[in-house]
Amino acid sequence: MAGYDSVPTNEQQKPKQSTILACVYGLVASLMCAPVMMSFASIIFADPFFSEYSPELVKLVLFSSAVHQLCYVKWSTMPFAVGQVQDAGLIFLSSMARFVVSDGLQHDDHHDATMAAALWTLGLATALLGVMLIVIGRLRLASLAQYLPVPVVGGYLAYIGFYCGQAGLAMMSGVEV
């Protein structure tokens, strides 16, 4: 009976199996989201200024998505949840990137300085939003969102869909829509 002790029990196998399943789910989710993140990168950095930096910017968006997923998995209180970057911020990120580029070109800044300013602006804005969401969650203020009028939320979501559709048409046709 001494060998019986070395056989893992069902209780000992469950954590190992759930870890393997979590890794498989994470891999599948990442593979499914890679094309979405590439399209997000082309929407955020739609200004012609970014065209020469496009491969690096796509890699940056993919990396930031991976960081987002890792943070979500690490600190989520829901063990079954899978998180991914959403399209709601595209409008703002694209607008900020275009503004930084137009300001840099207006002041005749060097291209590298304009690129650095755009990336720092987008990174800091995203980090600040993340901190604000954590504070809202810790203070249990998320229930205040229910006071937003439904037409406002519906209009915002419709505009996101319209904006993504417009960006998709522009990418397919090569014409600014």
ZAZA-176339 format. One record per residue: residue in three letters; x, y, z of N, C-alpha, C, CB in turn. Coordinates in nm, 4 decimals, decimal comma, m for minus. Glycine has a CB too. Example, Ala and Ser with C-alpha at 12.3 -4.5 7.8 and 13.67 -1.06 7.14 Angstrom:
2
   r      npx      npy      npz     capx     capy     capz      cpx      cpy      cpz     cbpx     cbpy     cbpz
 ALA   1,3190  m0,5690   0,7800   1,2300  m0,4500   0,7800   1,3200  m0,3300   0,7800   1,1308  m0,4473   0,9046
 SER   1,2850  m0,2250   0,7080   1,3670  m0,1060   0,7140   1,2900   0,0030   0,7870   1,4084  m0,0598   0,5725
This chain:
177
   r      npx      npy      npz     capx     capy     capz      cpx      cpy      cpz     cbpx     cbpy     cbpz
 MET   0,0799  m0,1204   0,0000   0,0000   0,0000   0,0000   0,0845   0,1273   0,0000  m0,0910  m0,0004   0,1185
 ALA   0,2147   0,1149   0,0087   0,3002   0,2328   0,0121   0,2923   0,3098  m0,1194   0,4450   0,1927   0,0414
 GLY   0,2761   0,2402  m0,2319   0,2671   0,3065  m0,3617   0,1366   0,3821  m0,3797   0,2824   0,2054  m0,4722
 TYR   0,0359   0,3474  m0,3033  m0,0948   0,4125  m0,3153  m0,0876   0,5596  m0,2786  m0,1972   0,3425  m0,2272
 ASP   0,0011   0,5955  m0,1850   0,0128   0,7343  m0,1413   0,0658   0,8246  m0,2527   0,1039   0,7432  m0,0195
 SER   0,1410   0,7692  m0,3479   0,2002   0,8524  m0,4523   0,1027   0,8828  m0,5665   0,3233   0,7846  m0,5075
 VAL  m0,0099   0,8140  m0,5710  m0,1089   0,8399  m0,6750  m0,1858   0,9663  m0,6366  m0,2060   0,7174  m0,6936
 PRO  m0,1891   1,0668  m0,7281  m0,2595   1,1900  m0,6925  m0,4098   1,1664  m0,6811  m0,2312   1,2993  m0,7960
 THR  m0,4681   1,2263  m0,5821  m0,6129   1,2162  m0,5644  m0,6822   1,3119  m0,6602  m0,6534   1,2467  m0,4179
 ASN  m0,8114   1,2957  m0,6688  m0,8912   1,3818  m0,7563  m0,8808   1,5275  m0,7131  m1,0380   1,3372  m0,7564
 GLU  m0,8693   1,5498  m0,5825  m0,8582   1,6865  m0,5307  m0,7272   1,7513  m0,5733  m0,8692   1,6868  m0,3779
 GLN  m0,6197   1,6720  m0,5830  m0,4902   1,7264  m0,6217  m0,4835   1,7552  m0,7714  m0,3793   1,6302  m0,5823
 GLN  m0,5613   1,6857  m0,8524  m0,5583   1,7046  m0,9967  m0,6378   1,8272  m1,0400  m0,6119   1,5815  m1,0662
 LYS  m0,7389   1,8665  m0,9657  m0,8260   1,9778  m1,0063  m0,7509   2,1090  m1,0269  m0,9337   1,9983  m0,9030
 PRO  m0,6637   2,1534  m0,9338  m0,5937   2,2797  m0,9598  m0,5079   2,2739  m1,0854  m0,5070   2,3163  m0,8411
 LYS  m0,4432   2,1602  m1,1101  m0,3580   2,1467  m1,2277  m0,4431   2,1527  m1,3550  m0,2775   2,0143  m1,2221
 GLN  m0,5572   2,0831  m1,3546  m0,6452   2,0837  m1,4704  m0,7029   2,2224  m1,4955  m0,7576   1,9831  m1,4517
 SER  m0,7431   2,2925  m1,3906  m0,8004   2,4258  m1,4095  m0,6947   2,5235  m1,4600  m0,8617   2,4772  m1,2781
 THR  m0,5700   2,5069  m1,4179  m0,4624   2,5930  m1,4686  m0,4390   2,5671  m1,6165  m0,3322   2,5702  m1,3894
 ILE  m0,4388   2,4412  m1,6550  m0,4202   2,4078  m1,7965  m0,5365   2,4617  m1,8791  m0,4072   2,2549  m1,8155
 LEU  m0,6587   2,4434  m1,8302  m0,7752   2,4963  m1,9019  m0,7693   2,6481  m1,9134  m0,9045   2,4545  m1,8315
 ALA  m0,7279   2,7142  m1,8076  m0,7175   2,8601  m1,8113  m0,6150   2,9036  m1,9158  m0,6792   2,9154  m1,6725
 CYS  m0,5035   2,8347  m1,9229  m0,4011   2,8671  m2,0230  m0,4540   2,8443  m2,1642  m0,2744   2,7828  m2,0000
 VAL  m0,5277   2,7344  m2,1845  m0,5857   2,7070  m2,3166  m0,6871   2,8143  m2,3529  m0,6522   2,5676  m2,3196
 TYR  m0,7746   2,8509  m2,2592  m0,8727   2,9567  m2,2850  m0,8033   3,0886  m2,3168  m0,9660   2,9741  m2,1642
 GLY  m0,6988   3,1191  m2,2426  m0,6251   3,2425  m2,2682  m0,5599   3,2444  m2,4045  m0,5207   3,2628  m2,1630
 LEU  m0,5037   3,1317  m2,4447  m0,4408   3,1221  m2,5761  m0,5441   3,1378  m2,6875  m0,3676   2,9883  m2,5905
 VAL  m0,6573   3,0700  m2,6744  m0,7630   3,0803  m2,7755  m0,8159   3,2230  m2,7830  m0,8780   2,9825  m2,7442
 ALA  m0,8390   3,2851  m2,6685  m0,8886   3,4234  m2,6677  m0,7881   3,5180  m2,7312  m0,9193   3,4687  m2,5245
 SER  m0,6608   3,4976  m2,7034  m0,5579   3,5840  m2,7616  m0,5506   3,5677  m2,9132  m0,4215   3,5535  m2,6992
 LEU  m0,5588   3,4444  m2,9601  m0,5555   3,4208  m3,1044  m0,6778   3,4807  m3,1742  m0,5474   3,2708  m3,1331
 MET  m0,7932   3,4722  m3,1083  m0,9140   3,5285  m3,1677  m0,9109   3,6808  m3,1685  m1,0367   3,4797  m3,0926
 CYS  m0,8459   3,7392  m3,0713  m0,8471   3,8845  m3,0587  m0,7340   3,9527  m3,1349  m0,8393   3,9223  m2,9140
 ALA  m0,6374   3,8788  m3,1841  m0,5256   3,9408  m3,2559  m0,5723   4,0216  m3,3769  m0,4269   3,8338  m3,3007
 PRO  m0,6602   3,9688  m3,4630  m0,7062   4,0521  m3,5754  m0,7834   4,1762  m3,5305  m0,7937   3,9698  m3,6677
 VAL  m0,8573   4,1627  m3,4217  m0,9324   4,2773  m3,3697  m0,8352   4,3853  m3,3222  m1,0266   4,2338  m3,2537
 MET  m0,7292   4,3443  m3,2521  m0,6310   4,4410  m3,2038  m0,5570   4,5078  m3,3201  m0,5309   4,3723  m3,1100
 MET  m0,5340   4,4337  m3,4268  m0,4703   4,4935  m3,5447  m0,5608   4,5993  m3,6068  m0,4362   4,3850  m3,6490
 SER  m0,6893   4,5705  m3,6111  m0,7808   4,6715  m3,6651  m0,7922   4,7903  m3,5701  m0,9200   4,6105  m3,6905
 PHE  m0,7880   4,7650  m3,4392  m0,7886   4,8755  m3,3439  m0,6679   4,9659  m3,3656  m0,7900   4,8224  m3,1999
 ALA  m0,5517   4,9048  m3,3898  m0,4304   4,9839  m3,4134  m0,4464   5,0704  m3,5377  m0,3075   4,8919  m3,4281
 SER  m0,5051   5,0148  m3,6435  m0,5216   5,0947  m3,7655  m0,6262   5,2031  m3,7489  m0,5593   5,0055  m3,8820
 ILE  m0,7209   5,1856  m3,6580  m0,8200   5,2907  m3,6317  m0,7586   5,3995  m3,5439  m0,9466   5,2314  m3,5637
 ILE  m0,6884   5,3595  m3,4381  m0,6279   5,4579  m3,3479  m0,5246   5,5419  m3,4219  m0,5628   5,3879  m3,2269
 PHE  m0,4414   5,4766  m3,5003  m0,3332   5,5453  m3,5699  m0,3679   5,5623  m3,7181  m0,2006   5,4676  m3,5540
 ALA  m0,4868   5,6143  m3,7450  m0,5360   5,6283  m3,8828  m0,4732   5,7465  m3,9558  m0,6868   5,6436  m3,8825
 ASP  m0,4172   5,8408  m3,8837  m0,3571   5,9573  m3,9479  m0,2422   5,9126  m4,0384  m0,3068   6,0588  m3,8417
 PRO  m0,2301   5,9701  m4,1583  m0,1213   5,9310  m4,2496   0,0185   5,9457  m4,1882  m0,1290   6,0140  m4,3759
 PHE   0,0322   6,0287  m4,0866   0,1603   6,0460  m4,0192   0,2139   5,9133  m3,9651   0,1464   6,1468  m3,9057
 PHE   0,1256   5,8276  m3,9190   0,1654   5,7029  m3,8535   0,1953   5,5896  m3,9513   0,0576   5,6591  m3,7589
 SER   0,1760   5,6100  m4,0816   0,1875   5,4991  m4,1768   0,3267   5,4358  m4,1773   0,1536   5,5475  m4,3164
 GLU   0,4312   5,5135  m4,1641   0,5661   5,4547  m4,1649   0,5967   5,3781  m4,0369   0,6704   5,5634  m4,1849
 TYR   0,5217   5,4036  m3,9310   0,5429   5,3360  m3,8028   0,4429   5,2224  m3,7804   0,5330   5,4366  m3,6887
 SER   0,3625   5,1909  m3,8794   0,2510   5,0983  m3,8631   0,2886   4,9626  m3,8041   0,1864   5,0772  m3,9942
 PRO   0,3929   4,8937  m3,8522   0,4241   4,7631  m3,7913   0,4561   4,7710  m3,6418   0,5411   4,7004  m3,8633
 GLU   0,5304   4,8721  m3,6033   0,5643   4,8869  m3,4614   0,4411   4,9217  m3,3789   0,6719   4,9946  m3,4428
 LEU   0,3514   5,0022  m3,4350   0,2314   5,0424  m3,3616   0,1363   4,9245  m3,3433   0,1600   5,1569  m3,4346
 VAL   0,1263   4,8382  m3,4436   0,0424   4,7184  m3,4298   0,0989   4,6294  m3,3193   0,0342   4,6400  m3,5648
 LYS   0,2303   4,6123  m3,3171   0,2933   4,5322  m3,2118   0,2701   4,5945  m3,0743   0,4439   4,5178  m3,2383
 LEU   0,2749   4,7256  m3,0679   0,2515   4,7951  m2,9414   0,1086   4,7730  m2,8920   0,2791   4,9451  m2,9571
 VAL   0,0123   4,7804  m2,9821  m0,1274   4,7575  m2,9435  m0,1470   4,6123  m2,9007  m0,2231   4,7925  m3,0603
 LEU  m0,0858   4,5175  m2,9713  m0,0946   4,3771  m2,9312  m0,0312   4,3556  m2,7937  m0,0265   4,2871  m3,0357
 PHE   0,0826   4,4195  m2,7691   0,1484   4,4078  m2,6384   0,0611   4,4685  m2,5284   0,2866   4,4769  m2,6408
 SER   0,0039   4,5851  m2,5543  m0,0795   4,6482  m2,4513  m0,2048   4,5656  m2,4246  m0,1184   4,7909  m2,4936
 SER  m0,2569   4,4993  m2,5271  m0,3704   4,4092  m2,5074  m0,3314   4,2912  m2,4195  m0,4233   4,3592  m2,6421
 ALA  m0,2118   4,2376  m2,4416  m0,1646   4,1259  m2,3589  m0,1465   4,1700  m2,2135  m0,0316   4,0701  m2,4145
 VAL  m0,0939   4,2897  m2,1931  m0,0788   4,3423  m2,0569  m0,2160   4,3580  m1,9924  m0,0034   4,4784  m2,0577
 HIS  m0,3126   4,4086  m2,0682  m0,4487   4,4238  m2,0177  m0,5051   4,2890  m1,9748  m0,5391   4,4879  m2,1242
 GLN  m0,4885   4,1879  m2,0593  m0,5407   4,0560  m2,0265  m0,4735   3,9979  m1,9025  m0,5224   3,9618  m2,1442
 LEU  m0,3419   4,0133  m1,8927  m0,2714   3,9613  m1,7759  m0,3174   4,0294  m1,6476  m0,1212   3,9789  m1,7931
 CYS  m0,3343   4,1607  m1,6528  m0,3820   4,2336  m1,5346  m0,5237   4,1907  m1,4990  m0,3772   4,3861  m1,5588
 TYR  m0,6061   4,1704  m1,5994  m0,7440   4,1284  m1,5738  m0,7481   3,9913  m1,5079  m0,8244   4,1263  m1,7040
 VAL  m0,6682   3,8990  m1,5603  m0,6646   3,7646  m1,5030  m0,6076   3,7672  m1,3615  m0,5818   3,6706  m1,5918
 LYS  m0,5044   3,8476  m1,3406  m0,4379   3,8514  m1,2108  m0,5266   3,9115  m1,1019  m0,3091   3,9303  m1,2212
 TRP  m0,5948   4,0200  m1,1314  m0,6665   4,0925  m1,0267  m0,8181   4,0831  m1,0335  m0,6280   4,2341  m1,0314
 SER  m0,8712   4,0084  m1,1258  m1,0158   3,9942  m1,1327  m1,0652   3,9132  m1,0134  m1,0581   3,9275  m1,2652
 THR  m1,1778   3,9538  m0,9600  m1,2371   3,8805  m0,8487  m1,3273   3,7685  m0,8984  m1,3160   3,9751  m0,7587
 MET  m1,3464   3,7607  m1,0299  m1,4290   3,6551  m1,0879  m1,3374   3,5532  m1,1560  m1,5329   3,7140  m1,1895
 PRO  m1,3233   3,4346  m1,1012  m1,2286   3,3373  m1,1577  m1,2671   3,2871  m1,2966  m1,2163   3,2198  m1,0651
 PHE  m1,3925   3,3014  m1,3357  m1,4379   3,2514  m1,4649  m1,4324   3,3570  m1,5750  m1,5783   3,1991  m1,4525
 ALA  m1,4005   3,4799  m1,5416  m1,4094   3,5903  m1,6368  m1,2880   3,5959  m1,7288  m1,4240   3,7221  m1,5628
 VAL  m1,3136   3,6359  m1,8527  m1,2085   3,6599  m1,9503  m1,2273   3,8032  m1,9977  m1,2136   3,5563  m2,0704
 GLY  m1,1226   3,8850  m1,9923  m1,1337   4,0249  m2,0305  m1,0594   4,0547  m2,1580  m1,0829   4,1130  m1,9208
 GLN  m1,1045   4,1543  m2,2298  m1,0395   4,1959  m2,3532  m1,0617   4,3451  m2,3731  m1,0931   4,1153  m2,4743
 VAL  m0,9719   4,4059  m2,4466  m0,9823   4,5472  m2,4779  m1,1087   4,5689  m2,5599  m0,8564   4,5977  m2,5541
 GLN  m1,1813   4,6758  m2,5301  m1,3052   4,7029  m2,6019  m1,2882   4,8214  m2,6955  m1,4196   4,7289  m2,5039
 ASP  m1,3851   4,8364  m2,7821  m1,3782   4,9403  m2,8843  m1,4279   5,0764  m2,8375  m1,4567   4,8980  m3,0033
 ALA  m1,4778   5,0869  m2,7167  m1,5361   5,2125  m2,6697  m1,4351   5,3270  m2,6645  m1,5963   5,1925  m2,5329
 GLY  m1,3094   5,2974  m2,6398  m1,2087   5,4024  m2,6302  m1,1464   5,4429  m2,7624  m1,1021   5,3590  m2,5389
 LEU  m1,1794   5,3719  m2,8698  m1,1177   5,4023  m2,9997  m1,1408   5,5459  m3,0439  m1,1712   5,3085  m3,1053
 ILE  m1,2600   5,5952  m3,0227  m1,2943   5,7301  m3,0669  m1,2022   5,8314  m3,0006  m1,4418   5,7624  m3,0352
 PHE  m1,1853   5,8170  m2,8707  m1,1044   5,9121  m2,7958  m0,9560   5,8971  m2,8267  m1,1282   5,8949  m2,6472
 LEU  m0,9085   5,7724  m2,8336  m0,7673   5,7503  m2,8629  m0,7309   5,8009  m3,0020  m0,7333   5,6023  m2,8506
 SER  m0,8168   5,7747  m3,0985  m0,7918   5,8215  m3,2350  m0,7928   5,9741  m3,2410  m0,8967   5,7640  m3,3318
 SER  m0,8869   6,0345  m3,1717  m0,8959   6,1804  m3,1693  m0,7726   6,2419  m3,1031  m1,0230   6,2247  m3,0956
 MET  m0,7273   6,1828  m2,9932  m0,6081   6,2353  m2,9255  m0,4848   6,2209  m3,0134  m0,5859   6,1633  m2,7918
 ALA  m0,4719   6,1057  m3,0802  m0,3557   6,0841  m3,1671  m0,3549   6,1855  m3,2815  m0,3558   5,9400  m3,2235
 ARG  m0,4701   6,2080  m3,3412  m0,4781   6,3065  m3,4508  m0,4461   6,4482  m3,4014  m0,6188   6,3039  m3,5149
 PHE  m0,4946   6,4802  m3,2816  m0,4683   6,6131  m3,2270  m0,3193   6,6339  m3,2020  m0,5468   6,6337  m3,0972
 VAL  m0,2527   6,5346  m3,1445  m0,1098   6,5469  m3,1164  m0,0319   6,5611  m3,2462  m0,0592   6,4253  m3,0365
 VAL  m0,0699   6,4852  m3,3477  m0,0005   6,4942  m3,4766  m0,0224   6,6310  m3,5398  m0,0487   6,3833  m3,5721
 SER  m0,1453   6,6795  m3,5401  m0,1711   6,8105  m3,6010  m0,0986   6,9217  m3,5258  m0,3220   6,8392  m3,6042
 ASP  m0,0928   6,9093  m3,3922  m0,0205   7,0090  m3,3134   0,1302   7,0018  m3,3416  m0,0479   6,9883  m3,1627
 GLY   0,1839   6,8806  m3,3520   0,3264   6,8651  m3,3814   0,3623   6,9187  m3,5188   0,3663   6,7193  m3,3716
 LEU   0,2768   6,8923  m3,6175   0,3032   6,9426  m3,7523   0,2862   7,0944  m3,7592   0,2101   6,8747  m3,8534
 GLN   0,1911   7,1462  m3,6840   0,1681   7,2905  m3,6813   0,2882   7,3639  m3,6217   0,0412   7,3230  m3,6012
 HIS   0,3503   7,3062  m3,5205   0,4668   7,3674  m3,4567   0,5977   7,3228  m3,5198   0,4680   7,3346  m3,3094
 ASP   0,5894   7,2475  m3,6284   0,7067   7,2014  m3,7029   0,8019   7,1204  m3,6146   0,7807   7,3207  m3,7632
 ASP   0,7420   7,0337  m3,5305   0,8226   6,9464  m3,4444   0,8837   6,8331  m3,5266   0,7366   6,8888  m3,3289
 HIS   0,9907   6,7770  m3,4755   1,0543   6,6618  m3,5396   0,9573   6,5433  m3,5333   1,1915   6,6264  m3,4704
 HIS   0,9602   6,4568  m3,6333   0,8671   6,3434  m3,6391   0,8812   6,2517  m3,5186   0,8892   6,2636  m3,7666
 ASP   1,0036   6,2297  m3,4734   1,0237   6,1433  m3,3566   0,9630   6,2050  m3,2307   1,1733   6,1170  m3,3350
 ALA   0,9732   6,3366  m3,2176   0,9150   6,4047  m3,1012   0,7626   6,3971  m3,1065   0,9613   6,5527  m3,0953
 THR   0,7058   6,4111  m3,2250   0,5599   6,4014  m3,2397   0,5130   6,2605  m3,2079   0,5163   6,4410  m3,3824
 MET   0,5864   6,1608  m3,2571   0,5504   6,0218  m3,2281   0,5591   5,9943  m3,0785   0,6418   5,9248  m3,3053
 ALA   0,6656   6,0400  m3,0142   0,6810   6,0197  m2,8696   0,5687   6,0892  m2,7931   0,8180   6,0722  m2,8217
 ALA   0,5341   6,2097  m2,8351   0,4261   6,2829  m2,7679   0,2937   6,2095  m2,7833   0,4143   6,4257  m2,8240
 ALA   0,2680   6,1560  m2,9019   0,1427   6,0829  m2,9243   0,1370   5,9576  m2,8372   0,1282   6,0449  m3,0733
 LEU   0,2451   5,8822  m2,8329   0,2446   5,7590  m2,7546   0,2360   5,7865  m2,6049   0,3688   5,6776  m2,7848
 TRP   0,3062   5,8891  m2,5585   0,2976   5,9254  m2,4163   0,1577   5,9738  m2,3810   0,4010   6,0340  m2,3818
 THR   0,0994   6,0532  m2,4677  m0,0364   6,1036  m2,4414  m0,1354   5,9885  m2,4316  m0,0805   6,2019  m2,5519
 LEU  m0,1305   5,8968  m2,5289  m0,2232   5,7840  m2,5281  m0,1982   5,6927  m2,4082  m0,2109   5,7043  m2,6583
 GLY  m0,0715   5,6672  m2,3773  m0,0389   5,5814  m2,2636  m0,0814   5,6403  m2,1302   0,1083   5,5544  m2,2612
 LEU  m0,0535   5,7689  m2,1114  m0,0918   5,8336  m1,9852  m0,2431   5,8444  m1,9707  m0,0293   5,9724  m1,9759
 ALA  m0,3113   5,8750  m2,0808  m0,4572   5,8844  m2,0752  m0,5187   5,7487  m2,0423  m0,5131   5,9372  m2,2087
 THR  m0,4648   5,6433  m2,1020  m0,5157   5,5087  m2,0751  m0,4870   5,4679  m1,9311  m0,4535   5,4071  m2,1722
 ALA  m0,3671   5,4961  m1,8827  m0,3326   5,4632  m1,7448  m0,4188   5,5407  m1,6460  m0,1850   5,4918  m1,7189
 LEU  m0,4417   5,6673  m1,6733  m0,5271   5,7486  m1,5860  m0,6697   5,6950  m1,5835  m0,5269   5,8952  m1,6320
 LEU  m0,7206   5,6549  m1,6987  m0,8537   5,5955  m1,7031  m0,8576   5,4675  m1,6207  m0,8955   5,5669  m1,8482
 GLY  m0,7536   5,3842  m1,6322  m0,7477   5,2613  m1,5534  m0,7482   5,2888  m1,4041  m0,6243   5,1820  m1,5900
 VAL  m0,6714   5,3883  m1,3619  m0,6679   5,4246  m1,2200  m0,8058   5,4748  m1,1744  m0,5595   5,5331  m1,1942
 MET  m0,8695   5,5549  m1,2589  m1,0025   5,6052  m1,2232  m1,1038   5,4913  m1,2125  m1,0501   5,7081  m1,3268
 LEU  m1,0958   5,3933  m1,3012  m1,1869   5,2789  m1,2933  m1,1621   5,1956  m1,1682  m1,1726   5,1913  m1,4173
 ILE  m1,0359   5,1810  m1,1283  m1,0051   5,1090  m1,0057  m1,0608   5,1834  m0,8850  m0,8537   5,0894  m0,9913
 VAL  m1,0448   5,3150  m0,8840  m1,0986   5,3950  m0,7726  m1,2504   5,3845  m0,7679  m1,0562   5,5432  m0,7860
 ILE  m1,3155   5,3936  m0,8825  m1,4618   5,3814  m0,8874  m1,5049   5,2447  m0,8350  m1,5140   5,4025  m1,0320
 GLY  m1,4306   5,1399  m0,8728  m1,4628   5,0061  m0,8243  m1,4409   4,9915  m0,6750  m1,3807   4,9037  m0,8973
 ARG  m1,3299   5,0437  m0,6244  m1,2996   5,0326  m0,4813  m1,3999   5,1106  m0,3959  m1,1576   5,0829  m0,4535
 LEU  m1,4447   5,2247  m0,4479  m1,5418   5,3059  m0,3742  m1,6863   5,2604  m0,3972  m1,5274   5,4517  m0,4141
 ARG  m1,7015   5,1555  m0,4774  m1,8333   5,0989  m0,5088  m1,9283   5,2043  m0,5671  m1,8954   5,0373  m0,3828
 LEU  m1,8762   5,2800  m0,6628  m1,9551   5,3851  m0,7263  m2,0083   5,3451  m0,8639  m1,8721   5,5099  m0,7389
 ALA  m1,9839   5,2221  m0,9055  m2,0266   5,1783  m1,0380  m2,1775   5,1805  m1,0533  m1,9748   5,0396  m1,0660
 SER  m2,2498   5,1694  m0,9435  m2,3962   5,1706  m0,9514  m2,4495   5,3060  m0,9983  m2,4565   5,1357  m0,8155
 LEU  m2,3662   5,4097  m0,9907  m2,4098   5,5409  m1,0382  m2,4323   5,5433  m1,1891  m2,3078   5,6462  m1,0002
 ALA  m2,3741   5,4475  m1,2596  m2,3918   5,4423  m1,4053  m2,5363   5,4172  m1,4437  m2,3035   5,3342  m1,4655
 GLN  m2,6147   5,3587  m1,3543  m2,7549   5,3330  m1,3852  m2,8363   5,4614  m1,3970  m2,8153   5,2440  m1,2795
 TYR  m2,7819   5,5732  m1,3511  m2,8525   5,7006  m1,3615  m2,8322   5,7694  m1,4963  m2,8076   5,7925  m1,2512
 LEU  m2,7434   5,7126  m1,5795  m2,7291   5,7665  m1,7148  m2,8550   5,7335  m1,7934  m2,6021   5,7091  m1,7859
 PRO  m2,9105   5,8291  m1,8644  m3,0309   5,7999  m1,9420  m3,0015   5,6959  m2,0513  m3,0869   5,9295  m2,0051
 VAL  m3,0955   5,6049  m2,0721  m3,0785   5,4981  m2,1702  m3,0542   5,5541  m2,3111  m3,2018   5,4070  m2,1704
 PRO  m3,1219   5,6615  m2,3541  m3,0917   5,7145  m2,4879  m2,9480   5,7654  m2,5018  m3,1877   5,8265  m2,5209
 VAL  m2,8908   5,8153  m2,3934  m2,7517   5,8620  m2,3980  m2,6585   5,7429  m2,4183  m2,7143   5,9389  m2,2676
 VAL  m2,6790   5,6378  m2,3416  m2,5954   5,5179  m2,3549  m2,6163   5,4553  m2,4926  m2,6280   5,4148  m2,2430
 GLY  m2,7406   5,4466  m2,5366  m2,7690   5,3911  m2,6688  m2,7070   5,4733  m2,7799  m2,9179   5,3814  m2,6901
 GLY  m2,7138   5,6049  m2,7675  m2,6532   5,6916  m2,8681  m2,5028   5,6772  m2,8731  m2,6891   5,8351  m2,8415
 TYR  m2,4416   5,6649  m2,7575  m2,2969   5,6475  m2,7531  m2,2569   5,5152  m2,8171  m2,2462   5,6543  m2,6085
 LEU  m2,3281   5,4085  m2,7833  m2,2973   5,2779  m2,8414  m2,3221   5,2770  m2,9920  m2,3805   5,1688  m2,7740
 ALA  m2,4265   5,3455  m3,0359  m2,4530   5,3539  m3,1800  m2,3416   5,4303  m3,2501  m2,5891   5,4218  m3,2066
 TYR  m2,2932   5,5356  m3,1866  m2,1849   5,6125  m3,2478  m2,0569   5,5300  m3,2558  m2,1597   5,7415  m3,1689
 ILE  m2,0309   5,4478  m3,1562  m1,9137   5,3603  m3,1618  m1,9262   5,2669  m3,2819  m1,8987   5,2786  m3,0298
 GLY  m2,0434   5,2084  m3,3002  m2,0659   5,1207  m3,4147  m2,0503   5,1942  m3,5460  m2,2031   5,0587  m3,4070
 PHE  m2,1061   5,3155  m3,5524  m2,0941   5,3970  m3,6736  m1,9480   5,4304  m3,7016  m2,1767   5,5266  m3,6601
 TYR  m1,8745   5,4681  m3,5978  m1,7337   5,5051  m3,6123  m1,6503   5,3860  m3,6591  m1,6787   5,5591  m3,4795
 CYS  m1,6737   5,2684  m3,5999  m1,5993   5,1487  m3,6404  m1,6350   5,1092  m3,7835  m1,6282   5,0315  m3,5440
 GLY  m1,7622   5,1208  m3,8199  m1,8022   5,0917  m3,9575  m1,7392   5,1873  m4,0562  m1,9525   5,0969  m3,9706
 GLN  m1,7386   5,3131  m4,0210  m1,6765   5,4153  m4,1050  m1,5263   5,3883  m4,1204  m1,7001   5,5559  m4,0450
 ALA  m1,4608   5,3528  m4,0128  m1,3173   5,3216  m4,0192  m1,2929   5,1975  m4,1037  m1,2597   5,3011  m3,8778
 GLY  m1,3806   5,0973  m4,0927  m1,3663   4,9774  m4,1739  m1,3815   5,0068  m4,3222  m1,4677   4,8738  m4,1316
 LEU  m1,4792   5,0911  m4,3567  m1,4959   5,1300  m4,4975  m1,3744   5,2068  m4,5477  m1,6228   5,2151  m4,5153
 ALA  m1,3215   5,2934  m4,4639  m1,2033   5,3705  m4,5038  m1,0832   5,2783  m4,5256  m1,1698   5,4772  m4,3972
 MET  m1,0679   5,1770  m4,4399  m0,9554   5,0854  m4,4554  m0,9710   4,9997  m4,5804  m0,9422   4,9962  m4,3320
 MET  m1,0949   4,9553  m4,6085  m1,1166   4,8708  m4,7258  m1,0997   4,9458  m4,8563  m1,2535   4,8102  m4,7208
 SER  m1,1457   5,0699  m4,8578  m1,1433   5,1456  m4,9831  m1,0167   5,2281  m5,0020  m1,2623   5,2361  m4,9895
 GLY  m0,9476   5,2547  m4,8924  m0,8285   5,3406  m4,9024  m0,8642   5,4874  m4,9169  m0,7427   5,2978  m5,0199
 VAL  m0,9896   5,5212  m4,8925  m1,0397   5,6581  m4,9045  m1,0885   5,7033  m4,7673  m1,1543   5,6681  m5,0112
 GLU  m1,0552   5,8264  m4,7308  m1,1041   5,8809  m4,6037  m1,2550   5,8995  m4,6124  m1,0338   6,0160  m4,5693
 VAL  m1,3278   5,8337  m4,5222  m1,4747   5,8403  m4,5246  m1,5196   5,9488  m4,4281  m1,5391   5,7022  m4,4870
